Amino acid sequence: MKILSRVKYILTLSCQSAAELSSRRLDEQLSLVDRLALNGHLLVCGGCRRFRKQVAFLSEATRHVAARLEEAADSGLSEEARVRIAQTMHDAQRES
């Protein structure tokens, strides 16, 4: 990406792109350009800041439930049931 197109990308990031980057940020390390664009957008867009907080909350809640599920593995749930529940939680996190 040429320098001017990088600057334009950083300065004109849309809310849809910011939402995608906020979600990706939970699963992977963003490039420097993506981090700059997202952080710049978040400085001026309250809606996207709220979305980022909501996605982070859901991700943390899912991790917490997954940890509790592992603790409950001794409670008599079959392996199949645990796998089904974990898959459902993973799918729900991806959809948000």
C-alpha positions in Angstrom: 0.0 0.0 0.0 1.5 3.4 -1.0 1.9 6.0 1.8 -0.8 8.3 0.5 -3.3 5.4 0.3 -2.4 4.4 3.8 -3.0 7.9 5.1 -6.3 8.1 3.3 -7.3 4.7 4.8 -6.4 5.9 8.3 -8.3 9.2 7.9 -11.4 7.8 6.2 -12.1 4.5 8.0 -15.9 3.8 7.9 -17.9 2.6 10.9 -18.4 -0.8 9.2 -14.6 -1.2 8.8 -14.0 0.0 12.4 -16.5 -2.7 13.6 -14.7 -5.4 11.6 -11.3 -4.3 12.9 -12.7 -4.2 16.5 -13.9 -7.8 16.1 -10.7 -8.9 14.4 -8.6 -7.3 17.2 -10.0 -9.8 19.7 -8.7 -12.8 17.6 -5.5 -11.5 16.0 -2.8 -8.8 16.1 -3.7 -5.9 13.8 -1.2 -4.2 11.5 0.1 -0.8 12.5 -2.0 0.9 9.8 -5.1 -0.9 11.0 -4.4 0.0 14.6 -3.9 3.7 13.7 -7.0 3.8 11.6 -9.1 2.1 14.3 -7.8 4.2 17.1 -8.2 7.4 15.1 -11.8 6.5 14.2 -12.6 5.6 17.8 -11.4 9.1 18.9 -14.2 10.7 16.9 -17.0 8.0 16.9 -18.9 7.3 20.1 -21.0 4.7 18.5 -18.0 2.6 17.5 -16.5 3.1 21.0 -19.6 1.6 22.5 -19.6 -1.2 20.0 -15.9 -2.0 20.8 -16.8 -2.1 24.5 -19.8 -4.4 23.9 -17.7 -6.8 21.8 -15.0 -6.8 24.4 -17.6 -7.5 27.1 -19.1 -10.4 25.1 -15.7 -11.9 24.4 -14.7 -11.7 28.1 -18.1 -13.2 29.2 -17.7 -16.0 26.7 -14.2 -16.8 28.0 -15.5 -16.7 31.6 -18.4 -19.1 30.7 -16.0 -21.4 28.8 -13.7 -21.5 31.9 -16.7 -22.3 34.1 -17.7 -25.0 31.6 -14.3 -26.6 31.9 -14.6 -26.5 35.7 -18.0 -28.2 35.4 -16.6 -31.0 33.3 -16.6 -33.2 36.4 -20.3 -32.4 37.0 -21.5 -35.3 34.8 -21.9 -33.5 31.4 -21.0 -35.9 28.6 -18.1 -34.9 26.4 -20.6 -34.5 23.5 -22.7 -32.0 25.5 -19.6 -30.0 26.5 -18.5 -29.9 22.8 -21.9 -28.8 21.7 -22.1 -26.0 24.3 -18.6 -24.8 23.5 -19.4 -24.8 19.8 -22.6 -22.8 20.4 -20.7 -20.3 22.5 -18.0 -20.0 19.9 -20.5 -19.5 17.1 -22.4 -16.8 19.1 -19.1 -14.9 19.7 -18.3 -15.0 16.0 -21.8 -13.7 15.1 -21.4 -10.6 17.4 
